[in-house]
Amino acid sequence: MRFTLSNASVEAAVQTEGGELVSLRDLSGTEYIWQGDPAFWSGQNPILFPIVGSLKGGRVDIGGKTFEMARHGFARRCDFTAVDQGRDFLVLELRESPETLARYPFPFVLRVRHQLLDNGFSTAFTVENPSQTSLPFCIGAHTAIRCPLLGGETFEDYELVFDCPEDADTLLLTSQGLLRDGSESMLRGGTVRLDYAVFQRLDTLIFQGLRSRRAALRHRETGRGVSLDFHEFPMVAFWTKPGAPFLCMEPWHGCAAFENESGRFQDKPHVLTLAPGEKRELAYAFTLL
């Protein structure tokens, strides 16, 4: 099912399949969300839950038992239920099912609130533990922004600009999508000029421990683009496929498995754990520039 949201400055579309916000248009009709193309990537704005990234061998140890889960978890393949809505917001909910319990043996409640802002949108994830045992999870977003936004522009006309000077290195991935030892310098004073060759070589730019709480994707001459506020998330990543007209801007609480990690869910970097009856909310926001 698809819902339309609107306010005085933007219009959006949200679908229950995957719980995603799949369109955001300004008053001029410019679309900011990548509309998907199997030639590059059919995704648009998937929710990453209860893992972010890949597991070692696609498996994870939970309570001494082995469970299999595909990259980025199962929420993006599930059908959410609309539980509250208004003209400019929608709240969707996902709960455990026999299918999820076979891969992730925990009852859970995941609510996603998509809210339009004066010039953009926010997405808030609320995870609740309804059981009598602890609930470990990771969560993140994978929002694909069209880049370039306008005709006559190129991907290389754009840059990433962080709101503080930065010298952090990007973490490195193996060909299997696992994090490996080592890092590479990418931030030069807080700016990354976009170049498909970088993504051909590194696949994904992954940062943690940044001073910045915002990152802007903007055209170098006009300044047009979007700004991502990821201040509640300890990691942020950027990904595209060479030649594809989009850049994914991804706030993460969790990440792919490290090659040398234990394989136990509770040992994953940035994993969150809820006590019985506890809940946790994390939100990010995009503002149009």
C-alpha positions in Angstrom: 0.0 0.0 0.0 1.2 3.5 -0.8 0.5 6.7 1.1 1.0 10.3 0.1 2.2 13.0 2.6 2.3 16.7 2.0 2.8 20.1 3.6 3.4 23.6 2.3 6.8 22.9 0.8 7.2 19.2 0.0 5.3 16.1 -1.0 6.3 12.5 -0.2 5.2 8.9 -0.8 5.6 6.1 1.7 4.9 2.4 1.0 4.1 -0.3 3.5 6.4 -2.8 1.7 9.7 -2.3 3.5 8.3 0.7 5.4 10.1 3.0 3.1 9.7 6.7 2.2 10.2 6.3 -1.6 9.6 9.8 -3.0 10.2 13.4 -1.9 9.4 16.3 -4.2 9.7 20.0 -3.8 7.3 22.6 -5.1 9.1 22.7 -8.4 8.5 19.0 -8.9 12.1 18.0 -8.4 12.4 14.4 -7.1 15.1 13.9 -4.5 14.8 10.1 -3.9 16.2 7.7 -6.4 13.4 5.9 -8.1 15.1 2.5 -8.5 16.4 0.8 -11.6 17.5 -2.8 -11.7 20.2 -1.9 -14.2 22.0 -0.3 -11.3 20.1 -1.0 -8.0 16.4 -1.5 -7.6 16.4 -0.3 -4.0 15.4 3.2 -2.8 15.4 3.8 0.9 15.6 0.4 2.8 15.4 0.1 6.5 18.4 -1.9 7.9 17.2 -4.1 10.8 18.1 -6.1 12.8 21.6 -6.0 11.3 23.6 -3.5 9.2 25.8 -4.9 6.5 26.9 -8.5 6.0 27.5 -11.3 8.5 30.5 -13.7 8.3 29.3 -16.4 6.0 25.8 -15.0 6.3 25.6 -16.5 9.8 25.5 -15.2 13.4 25.7 -16.8 16.8 22.7 -16.0 19.1 22.7 -17.7 22.4 25.0 -20.5 21.2 22.9 -21.3 18.1 23.6 -20.4 14.5 21.1 -18.3 12.5 21.3 -17.1 8.9 20.5 -13.6 7.7 21.0 -11.8 4.5 22.9 -8.5 4.2 21.1 -5.6 6.0 18.5 -7.9 7.7 14.9 -8.7 6.8 12.9 -5.6 7.5 13.4 -4.3 4.0 11.6 -7.4 2.7 8.7 -7.2 5.1 5.3 -5.6 4.8 4.7 -3.1 7.6 1.3 -2.1 9.0 0.1 1.6 9.1 -0.8 2.3 12.8 -1.1 6.1 12.7 -1.3 8.8 10.1 -1.9 12.4 9.3 -1.5 14.8 6.4 2.2 15.1 6.9 3.2 11.9 8.8 2.8 8.2 8.8 3.7 5.6 11.5 4.4 2.1 10.3 4.9 -1.0 12.5 6.6 -4.4 12.1 6.4 -7.2 14.6 8.0 -10.7 14.8 6.5 -13.5 12.7 7.4 -17.2 12.2 9.6 -16.1 9.3 11.6 -13.5 11.3 11.9 -15.8 14.4 13.6 -18.4 12.2 16.4 -15.9 11.5 16.2 -13.7 14.6 14.8 -15.5 17.6 13.3 -12.5 19.4 9.9 -10.9 19.8 10.2 -7.2 18.9 8.2 -4.1 17.9 9.7 -1.8 15.3 7.9 1.5 14.6 8.9 3.8 11.9 7.6 7.4 11.8 8.1 9.4 8.6 7.5 13.0 9.2 7.6 15.9 6.7 9.5 19.0 7.9 9.4 22.6 6.6 11.9 21.7 3.9 12.6 18.0 4.1 11.7 14.9 6.2 12.7 13.0 9.3 12.5 9.3 10.0 12.4 8.0 13.6 13.0 4.3 14.4 11.5 3.1 17.7 12.4 -0.4 18.8 10.6 -2.0 21.7 11.3 -5.2 23.6 8.0 -6.9 24.6 9.6 -10.0 25.9 11.2 -11.1 29.2 14.7 -11.5 27.8 17.2 -9.0 26.4 16.8 -7.8 22.8 20.0 -7.1 20.8 19.7 -5.2 17.5 21.4 -3.0 15.0 19.6 -0.5 12.8 20.3 2.0 10.1 19.0 3.7 6.9 20.1 3.5 3.3 18.5 6.6 1.7 19.4 6.9 -2.0 19.5 10.6 -3.1 19.4 11.4 -6.8 22.8 12.7 -7.9 22.8 14.6 -10.2 19.5 16.3 -9.4 19.1 18.3 -12.6 19.7 17.9 -16.3 23.0 19.0 -17.6 24.8 18.2 -14.3 27.1 15.3 -13.6 27.9 13.1 -10.5 31.3 14.7 -10.4 29.8 18.2 -10.0 28.8 17.3 -6.5 30.7 17.0 -3.2 30.1 15.8 0.4 30.7 18.5 2.9 30.8 17.8 6.7 29.9 20.4 9.2 33.2 20.2 11.1 36.8 19.8 9.9 37.5 16.1 9.7 40.5 13.8 9.4 38.9 10.5 10.0 39.7 7.6 7.6 37.2 5.4 5.8 36.9 1.8 7.0 37.7 -0.8 4.3 35.6 -3.7 3.0 36.6 -7.1 1.6 35.0 -8.4 -1.6 32.6 -10.3 0.6 31.4 -7.1 2.3 33.2 -7.6 5.6 35.2 -5.0 7.4 38.9 -5.6 7.3 42.0 -4.3 9.0 43.3 -0.9 7.7 41.7 2.4 6.7 42.2 5.0 4.0 42.3 8.8 4.2 39.3 10.3 2.3 38.3 13.5 4.2 40.4 16.5 3.3 39.3 19.1 5.8 35.8 17.7 5.8 35.1 17.6 2.1 34.9 14.7 -0.4 34.6 15.5 -4.1 32.5 12.8 -5.7 34.2 10.5 -8.2 32.9 7.1 -9.4 36.5 5.9 -9.5 36.6 6.1 -5.6 33.5 3.9 -5.3 34.8 1.5 -8.0 37.9 1.0 -5.8 36.4 1.2 -2.2 32.7 0.3 -2.8 31.5 2.2 0.3 32.9 5.1 2.3 32.3 4.2 6.0 33.1 6.6 8.8 32.9 6.4 12.6 34.0 8.8 15.4 33.3 11.9 13.4 33.2 15.3 15.0 30.4 16.3 12.5 26.8 15.6 13.0 25.7 16.6 9.5 26.8 15.9 6.0 25.7 17.8 2.9 25.5 16.5 -0.6 25.6 19.6 -2.7 26.4 20.9 -6.2 29.8 22.6 -6.0 28.7 25.7 -7.9 25.0 26.1 -7.0 25.0 24.6 -3.5 21.8 22.8 -4.3 21.4 19.4 -2.7 20.5 17.9 0.7 21.8 17.8 4.2 21.7 14.7 6.4 21.5 15.1 10.2 22.9 11.8 11.6 23.7 13.0 15.1 22.1 10.1 16.9 24.1 7.5 15.0 27.8 6.6 15.6 28.5 5.7 12.0 27.6 7.1 8.6 28.3 5.6 5.1 28.0 6.7 1.5 27.6 4.3 -1.4 26.8 4.2 -5.1 27.5 2.0 -8.1 29.8 3.5 -10.7 27.7 5.2 -13.4 24.6 5.2 -11.3 22.8 8.6 -10.8 22.4 8.4 -7.0 24.3 8.5 -3.8 23.1 6.6 -0.7 23.6 8.5 2.6 23.4 6.0 5.4 23.3 6.7 9.2 24.2 3.4 11.0 24.0 2.0 14.5 25.9 -1.1 13.7 27.9 -2.2 10.7 29.1 -5.2 8.7 31.0 -8.0 10.5 34.7 -7.6 10.9 36.8 -10.4 9.5 38.2 -11.2 13.0 35.1 -10.7 15.1 33.7 -13.5 17.3 30.5 -14.0 15.2 28.3 -13.5 18.3 25.5 -11.0 17.8 26.1 -9.3 21.2 29.8 -8.6 20.2 28.9 -6.7 17.0 30.2 -3.1 17.0 27.6 -0.5 18.1 25.0 -3.2 18.8 22.1 -1.9 21.0 20.5 -4.1 23.7 17.1 -3.5 25.3 16.1 -4.8 28.7 12.6 -6.4 29.0 10.0 -3.7 28.4 12.6 -1.1 27.3 12.4 0.9 24.1 14.8 3.1 22.2 14.2 5.8 19.5 16.8 6.9 16.9 16.0 9.5 14.3 17.7 11.1 11.3 16.6 14.0 9.0 17.1 15.3 5.5 16.9 19.0 4.7 16.7 20.3 1.1 19.4 22.9 0.2 
